[in-house]
């Protein structure tokens, strides 16, 4: 009987954690509408993601710089725990470097028009990513902005 109660509590806790995580993923999601074309992938890099509701590390996130813009998504086994995020190059106001005390340098993608849906890609490939974005006329800032947490990137209604 006690084991049954403990198993039931464990199942409830797992469900609550999964629902919470999925809600956080959805809060960071941005999918272009109408859907972006498949396009030619110019470069693929793997790393982590930083957004208002979550931060991952390691290589759970795939960043594709495509001929039309940026696409970020989870690797196949992590698609449900990593937000999908897309932006055309012309929608990006700037790509800038940020870092928390406990993370790698992050390329933060800030959108034009103050749209509060920016996102960061954490990787050791930051200089290469900024170089490639600059070739598509995306303004870049290579100075590293130190932040304590991702929420600071959303203060003032901008991301």
C-alpha positions in Angstrom: 0.0 0.0 0.0 2.8 2.4 1.0 4.7 1.6 -2.2 1.6 2.2 -4.3 1.2 5.7 -2.7 4.9 6.5 -3.3 4.7 5.4 -6.9 1.5 7.5 -7.4 3.2 10.5 -5.9 6.2 10.0 -8.1 4.0 9.8 -11.2 2.2 13.0 -10.2 5.6 14.8 -9.7 6.9 13.6 -13.0 3.7 14.8 -14.8 3.9 18.2 -13.0 7.5 18.7 -14.0 6.8 17.7 -17.6 3.8 20.0 -17.9 5.8 22.9 -16.4 8.8 22.3 -18.7 6.6 22.1 -21.8 4.9 25.4 -20.9 8.3 27.0 -20.5 9.3 25.7 -23.9 6.1 27.1 -25.5 6.8 30.5 -23.9 10.1 30.8 -25.8 8.8 29.4 -29.1 8.7 31.6 -32.2 7.7 30.0 -35.5 7.5 32.1 -38.7 4.0 32.3 -40.2 3.7 31.7 -43.1 6.1 28.8 -42.7 9.7 29.5 -43.7 10.9 27.6 -46.8 13.3 24.7 -46.2 16.1 26.7 -47.7 19.8 25.8 -47.9 21.6 25.3 -44.6 24.8 27.4 -44.6 26.1 26.2 -41.2 24.9 24.0 -38.3 26.1 24.4 -34.8 25.2 22.6 -31.5 24.9 24.2 -28.1 22.4 25.3 -25.5 19.6 27.8 -25.3 18.8 30.8 -23.0 15.4 32.4 -22.9 13.2 34.0 -20.3 11.7 30.7 -19.1 14.6 28.3 -19.4 18.3 27.6 -20.0 19.9 24.4 -21.2 23.5 23.6 -21.8 25.5 20.9 -23.6 24.5 20.1 -27.2 20.7 19.8 -26.9 20.1 22.6 -29.3 20.7 22.7 -33.1 21.2 26.2 -34.6 20.9 26.3 -38.4 21.9 29.5 -40.3 19.8 29.1 -43.4 19.9 31.2 -46.5 16.7 33.0 -45.4 17.5 33.3 -41.6 18.0 31.6 -38.3 16.4 28.3 -37.1 16.9 26.9 -33.6 15.4 23.7 -32.4 16.2 20.7 -30.2 18.2 17.7 -31.4 15.9 14.7 -32.2 15.8 13.3 -28.7 15.3 16.8 -27.1 12.7 18.4 -29.4 10.0 18.4 -26.7 12.3 20.1 -24.2 13.8 22.8 -26.4 11.8 25.6 -28.1 11.8 25.9 -31.8 12.7 29.5 -32.8 12.9 31.1 -36.2 13.6 34.5 -37.6 14.4 35.9 -41.0 17.6 37.9 -41.2 15.7 41.1 -41.9 13.7 40.6 -38.7 16.8 40.7 -36.5 17.6 44.0 -34.9 21.0 42.8 -33.6 22.9 39.7 -32.6 24.9 40.4 -29.4 27.1 38.5 -26.9 25.9 38.0 -23.4 27.1 35.8 -20.6 25.9 34.8 -17.1 28.4 33.9 -14.4 27.7 30.2 -15.1 27.3 30.0 -18.8 29.3 30.2 -22.0 29.1 33.2 -24.2 25.7 33.4 -25.7 24.7 34.9 -29.0 21.5 36.8 -28.2 19.1 37.3 -31.1 17.1 40.5 -30.6 14.2 41.2 -32.9 13.2 44.5 -34.6 10.2 46.4 -33.4 10.8 45.6 -29.7 9.1 42.2 -30.2 9.7 40.6 -26.7 10.7 37.2 -28.0 14.4 37.2 -28.3 16.5 34.1 -27.5 20.1 33.2 -26.9 22.3 30.4 -28.3 25.1 29.2 -26.0 28.2 27.8 -27.8 31.9 28.1 -28.2 31.1 29.0 -31.8 29.9 32.6 -31.0 32.6 34.4 -33.1 31.9 32.3 -36.1 28.1 32.7 -35.8 28.5 36.5 -35.5 30.7 36.6 -38.6 28.1 34.6 -40.6 25.3 36.8 -39.4 27.2 39.9 -40.4 27.5 38.6 -43.9 23.7 38.7 -44.0 23.7 42.4 -42.9 22.6 41.6 -39.4 24.1 44.2 -37.0 26.4 42.5 -34.4 27.8 43.5 -31.0 30.9 41.6 -30.0 31.3 43.2 -26.6 30.1 40.7 -24.0 27.3 42.0 -21.8 27.4 40.4 -18.3 24.0 39.5 -16.9 22.9 37.6 -13.8 20.0 35.8 -15.6 18.2 35.8 -18.9 15.3 37.8 -17.6 17.5 40.9 -17.8 17.4 40.7 -21.6 13.6 41.3 -21.5 13.6 44.4 -19.2 12.0 47.4 -20.8 9.9 45.4 -23.3 12.7 44.5 -25.6 14.5 41.3 -26.0 
